[in-house]
Amino acid sequence: MQTELVEVVRDAILSAGLVTLPVLAVAFLVGGLVGLVQSATAVHEPVVAFVPRLVATAAMLFLAAPWMVERLVEFFKTAAGP
């Protein structure tokens, strides 16, 4: 019983990491690129950093949503058992 619970929790953590990874990676990359551009141009407005990250994150959520839902449904089917 306890071993099954540990497996379900481990699978939940792995699934959560896999589902959030694409969105977080895009936000990180865009944030880094915007930071580089801001450093090069000496423009340090918070809005300039926020808007591109918001747009990129929203676009990635829109593009990856079907895959994310598929992964979550697969996890819940596995967790619920036969």
C-alpha positions as CSV (number, residue, x, y, z in Angstrom):
1,M,0.0,0.0,0.0
2,Q,2.7,2.5,1.0
3,T,4.9,1.5,-2.0
4,E,2.0,2.3,-4.4
5,L,1.5,5.7,-2.8
6,V,5.1,6.5,-3.1
7,E,5.0,5.5,-6.8
8,V,1.9,7.7,-7.4
9,V,3.5,10.7,-5.7
10,R,6.8,10.2,-7.7
11,D,4.8,10.0,-10.9
12,A,2.9,13.1,-10.0
13,I,6.0,15.1,-9.4
14,L,7.6,13.8,-12.6
15,S,4.4,14.6,-14.6
16,A,4.2,18.1,-13.1
17,G,7.8,18.7,-14.0
18,L,7.3,17.5,-17.6
19,V,4.2,19.5,-18.1
20,T,5.6,22.8,-16.8
21,L,9.0,22.4,-18.4
22,P,8.2,23.8,-21.9
23,V,6.5,26.9,-20.5
24,L,9.2,27.6,-17.9
25,A,12.0,27.0,-20.5
26,V,10.5,29.5,-22.9
27,A,10.0,32.1,-20.1
28,F,13.6,31.6,-19.0
29,L,15.0,31.9,-22.5
30,V,13.0,35.0,-23.4
31,G,13.8,36.6,-20.0
32,G,17.5,35.9,-20.7
33,L,17.4,37.4,-24.2
34,V,15.5,40.4,-23.0
35,G,18.0,40.9,-20.2
36,L,20.8,40.8,-22.7
37,V,19.1,43.3,-24.9
38,Q,18.4,45.6,-22.0
39,S,22.0,45.4,-20.8
40,A,23.3,46.2,-24.3
41,T,20.9,49.1,-24.8
42,A,20.8,50.4,-21.2
43,V,17.0,50.4,-21.2
44,H,16.0,49.1,-17.8
45,E,12.2,49.5,-17.8
46,P,10.4,46.6,-16.0
47,V,7.6,46.7,-18.6
48,V,10.1,46.0,-21.4
49,A,11.1,42.8,-19.6
50,F,7.6,41.8,-18.6
51,V,5.7,42.1,-21.9
52,P,7.8,39.8,-24.1
53,R,8.0,37.2,-21.4
54,L,4.2,37.3,-21.0
55,V,3.6,37.0,-24.7
56,A,6.0,34.1,-25.1
57,T,4.6,32.3,-22.1
58,A,1.0,32.7,-23.3
59,A,2.0,31.5,-26.8
60,M,3.7,28.5,-25.4
61,L,0.8,27.7,-23.2
62,F,-1.5,27.9,-26.3
63,L,0.8,25.7,-28.4
64,A,1.5,23.1,-25.7
65,A,-1.9,22.9,-24.1
66,P,-3.1,19.8,-26.0
67,W,0.1,17.9,-25.1
68,M,-0.1,19.1,-21.5
69,V,-3.7,17.9,-21.2
70,E,-2.8,14.6,-22.8
71,R,0.0,14.0,-20.3
72,L,-2.2,14.9,-17.3
73,V,-5.0,12.7,-18.5
74,E,-2.5,9.8,-19.0
75,F,-1.2,10.4,-15.4
76,F,-4.7,10.4,-13.9
77,K,-5.7,7.3,-15.7
78,T,-2.6,5.6,-14.4
79,A,-3.0,6.9,-10.9
80,A,-6.7,5.9,-10.8
81,G,-5.8,2.3,-11.7
82,P,-7.9,-0.2,-13.5
